[in-house]
Amino acid sequence: MSVSIYYRAERPRQLDEDELTAVDRLIAEWDTDRFCEAGGESFCVYDREGLREGEVFAGATKLPGDMEVVLEAIDHWISVLGMIRQQVPDANWNVSVDHHTLIWDEETQEYDFAR
């Protein structure tokens, strides 16, 4: 059985050049292939031209099958996504692990998988 993390941000206007640069820089700083050897996929961001109307950022990444590694992968990817969200705070964000929607903690500025 495969489990994935899904992420999407929506707002009326597209990302501006500063936001695009910041998001791309953050993604480049992280090891996007970190869990491939454990059976996961590379961090995937959908092509901007293929996004649905209103979407400004979206993607999905298959997580490794090993439960010990999957928890590490979730923690890793929600850290990346939290940093990306901080660059685009005025969007409506949805991050989920399969059907479990992650909660954004405004105080800590990060996702909470435990709730």
C-alpha positions in Angstrom: 0.0 0.0 0.0 1.4 3.4 -1.0 1.0 6.6 1.0 1.6 10.0 -0.4 1.8 13.6 0.9 -0.3 16.1 -1.1 0.1 19.8 -1.1 -1.8 22.7 -2.7 -2.0 26.5 -2.4 -4.7 28.6 -3.9 -5.3 32.3 -4.3 -6.7 34.7 -7.0 -3.3 35.9 -8.2 -0.3 33.9 -9.4 3.0 33.9 -7.6 5.1 37.0 -8.3 8.8 36.8 -9.3 10.0 37.3 -5.8 7.8 34.5 -4.5 8.8 32.2 -7.3 12.4 32.8 -6.7 12.0 32.2 -2.9 10.1 29.0 -3.4 12.5 27.6 -6.0 15.5 28.5 -3.8 13.9 26.7 -0.8 13.3 23.6 -2.8 16.8 23.7 -4.2 18.2 23.8 -0.7 16.5 20.6 0.4 17.5 17.1 -0.7 14.5 16.4 -2.9 15.6 12.8 -3.6 16.3 12.0 0.1 13.9 9.1 0.4 14.1 7.6 -3.1 16.4 4.7 -2.1 13.9 3.8 0.7 11.1 3.5 -1.9 9.8 7.0 -1.8 9.7 9.5 -4.7 11.5 12.8 -5.3 9.7 15.9 -4.0 7.3 16.7 -6.9 6.0 20.2 -7.7 3.5 20.2 -10.5 4.4 22.3 -13.6 2.9 25.8 -13.1 1.4 25.8 -16.6 -0.6 22.7 -15.7 -2.1 24.0 -12.4 -5.9 24.4 -12.1 -7.4 27.8 -12.1 -6.6 29.5 -8.7 -3.8 27.1 -7.8 -0.4 28.7 -7.4 1.5 25.7 -6.0 0.7 22.0 -6.0 2.3 18.7 -5.9 2.4 15.2 -4.4 5.2 12.9 -3.2 5.0 9.2 -2.6 6.3 8.3 0.8 8.6 5.2 1.5 6.8 2.0 2.6 8.9 1.4 5.7 7.0 2.9 8.7 10.2 4.0 10.4 11.3 5.9 7.3 7.9 7.2 6.4 7.6 9.2 9.7 11.1 10.7 9.0 9.9 11.5 5.5 6.7 13.1 6.6 8.6 15.3 9.1 11.1 16.2 6.4 8.5 17.2 3.8 6.3 19.1 6.2 9.3 21.1 7.2 9.9 22.0 3.5 6.2 22.8 3.0 6.1 24.9 6.1 9.0 27.0 4.8 7.3 27.3 1.4 4.0 28.3 3.0 5.8 31.1 4.9 6.8 32.5 1.5 3.2 32.5 0.3 1.2 33.2 3.5 -1.8 34.8 1.9 -2.8 31.6 0.0 -5.3 29.0 1.1 -3.1 25.9 1.8 -4.0 22.3 2.0 -1.4 19.7 3.0 -2.4 16.1 3.7 -1.0 12.6 4.1 -3.5 10.6 2.1 -6.8 11.6 3.8 -5.3 13.1 6.9 -5.2 16.9 6.6 -2.3 18.5 8.5 -3.0 21.4 10.8 -1.0 24.6 10.4 0.1 26.1 13.7 0.1 29.9 13.4 2.2 30.3 16.5 5.1 27.9 15.5 4.6 28.5 11.8 4.8 24.8 11.0 2.5 21.9 10.2 1.5 19.5 13.0 1.1 15.9 11.9 0.2 14.6 15.3 -3.2 16.2 15.5 
